[in-house]
Amino acid sequence: MIDIFEGGFILKKIVYNMDLCNACFKCHAACAKVHSDKEGLSCRKMKRVENPVTNSFRLITESCRHCEDPTCLNNCAHNVFSVDPETGFVLTNDENCIGCQICSFVCPFDVPKFLNEKIVKCDGCNERVKAGLLPACVEACESHALRLIDCK
């Protein structure tokens, strides 16, 4: 385990309450707009979860969990990943990525995706957060299903 956080804990976290989510896709659209440099690809996944007992389903949203011990960072031989010491968000350096996709294979949440042979994953809107703003997905979530919490 790489101790990459001061004191070994995450500083900021985007949390999701699926009971509050109305599946409006605004988080997804806001992410795609902010990351237009990634050809409009949203770093948030919308996922259909089936309940066979009630024969129903619900849509949920997922993105990078910014793990305390990120398997993507620990398994990448090309220094693509780093952790911002101020926010705790797991960031990528696209210039180092060779497209081997090891990070995608080792991520237990199937988060890293590839576009034009480069990694695409949530960065927590790191620069926005450091400027005192909310991540785009959290700001767009009118039902307050997504929140940014401080874990200090």
C-alpha positions in Angstrom: 0.0 0.0 0.0 1.3 3.4 -1.0 0.6 6.0 1.8 -0.1 8.9 -0.5 -2.2 11.0 1.8 -1.1 13.0 4.8 -2.3 10.9 7.7 -3.5 8.2 5.3 -7.0 9.5 4.7 -9.0 11.0 1.8 -9.5 14.8 2.0 -12.5 15.2 -0.2 -15.1 12.8 -1.6 -18.0 12.9 -3.9 -20.8 10.8 -2.4 -23.9 9.5 -4.0 -27.3 8.7 -2.4 -29.3 6.6 -4.8 -32.5 7.1 -2.9 -32.4 10.8 -3.8 -31.5 10.3 -7.4 -34.3 10.9 -9.9 -32.2 9.7 -12.9 -32.4 13.1 -14.7 -28.9 12.6 -16.2 -28.0 16.3 -15.4 -24.8 15.1 -13.6 -23.8 13.2 -16.7 -24.4 16.1 -19.0 -22.6 18.6 -16.8 -19.6 16.3 -16.7 -19.5 16.0 -20.4 -19.7 19.7 -20.8 -16.9 20.4 -18.4 -14.8 17.8 -20.1 -15.4 18.9 -23.6 -11.7 18.3 -24.2 -12.4 14.6 -23.9 -14.7 14.9 -26.9 -17.7 15.4 -24.7 -17.3 12.0 -23.0 -18.8 12.1 -19.5 -16.7 10.6 -16.7 -20.0 9.6 -15.0 -21.6 6.2 -15.9 -25.3 5.8 -15.9 -26.1 2.2 -15.0 -29.4 0.3 -14.9 -29.7 -1.9 -11.8 -32.4 -4.6 -11.9 -34.3 -5.9 -8.9 -35.6 -9.4 -9.9 -37.6 -9.7 -6.7 -39.8 -6.7 -7.5 -39.4 -6.9 -11.2 -38.2 -3.3 -11.3 -35.1 -1.3 -12.0 -33.5 2.0 -11.2 -30.9 4.0 -12.9 -27.8 5.0 -10.8 -24.7 7.1 -11.6 -21.2 6.0 -10.9 -17.7 7.5 -11.3 -14.2 7.2 -9.9 -14.3 6.7 -6.2 -10.9 8.3 -5.7 -9.8 5.4 -3.5 -7.5 5.8 -0.5 -5.3 3.1 -2.0 -5.9 3.4 -5.7 -5.2 0.2 -7.6 -4.9 2.2 -10.9 -2.0 4.2 -9.4 -0.4 1.2 -7.7 -0.4 -0.9 -10.9 0.5 1.7 -13.6 4.1 1.4 -14.6 4.0 4.7 -16.6 3.2 7.2 -13.8 -0.1 8.2 -15.4 -1.8 8.6 -12.0 -1.2 10.9 -9.1 -3.1 12.1 -6.1 -3.6 15.8 -5.4 -2.4 16.3 -1.8 -4.8 19.1 -1.3 -8.0 17.4 -2.4 -7.1 13.7 -2.4 -8.5 13.3 -6.0 -6.8 10.7 -8.2 -5.6 12.6 -11.3 -4.3 11.5 -14.7 -1.4 12.7 -16.8 -2.6 11.8 -20.4 0.9 12.4 -21.8 2.3 9.4 -19.9 -0.5 7.1 -20.9 0.4 4.4 -23.5 -3.0 2.9 -23.7 -2.2 -0.5 -22.1 -5.4 -0.4 -20.1 -3.9 -2.1 -17.0 -5.7 0.4 -14.9 -9.0 -0.5 -16.3 -8.4 -4.2 -15.7 -7.3 -3.7 -12.0 -9.9 -1.2 -11.0 -12.6 -3.0 -8.9 -15.2 -0.4 -10.0 -14.4 -0.6 -13.8 -13.9 3.1 -13.9 -11.0 4.0 -16.3 -12.2 4.2 -19.9 -10.2 4.9 -23.0 -10.7 7.5 -25.8 -8.2 7.7 -28.6 -5.9 5.4 -26.7 -5.8 7.7 -23.6 -7.3 7.3 -20.2 -10.6 9.0 -19.3 -11.8 9.1 -15.7 -13.2 11.5 -13.2 -10.8 14.1 -11.8 -13.3 15.4 -9.2 -13.2 18.7 -11.1 -10.1 19.2 -9.1 -9.3 22.7 -10.4 -12.9 23.8 -9.7 -12.8 22.4 -6.2 -9.4 24.1 -5.5 -11.0 27.4 -6.6 -13.8 26.9 -4.1 -16.4 25.6 -6.5 -18.3 22.4 -6.6 -17.6 19.6 -9.1 -19.8 20.0 -12.1 -21.9 16.9 -11.4 -22.6 18.0 -7.8 -23.5 21.5 -8.9 -25.9 20.1 -11.5 -27.6 17.7 -9.2 -30.9 19.3 -8.2 -32.1 16.4 -6.1 -28.9 16.6 -3.9 -28.1 12.9 -4.6 -24.5 13.9 -5.2 -22.6 15.9 -2.6 -19.0 16.9 -2.0 -17.9 16.2 1.5 -14.8 17.1 3.4 -13.2 14.1 5.1 -10.5 15.9 7.1 
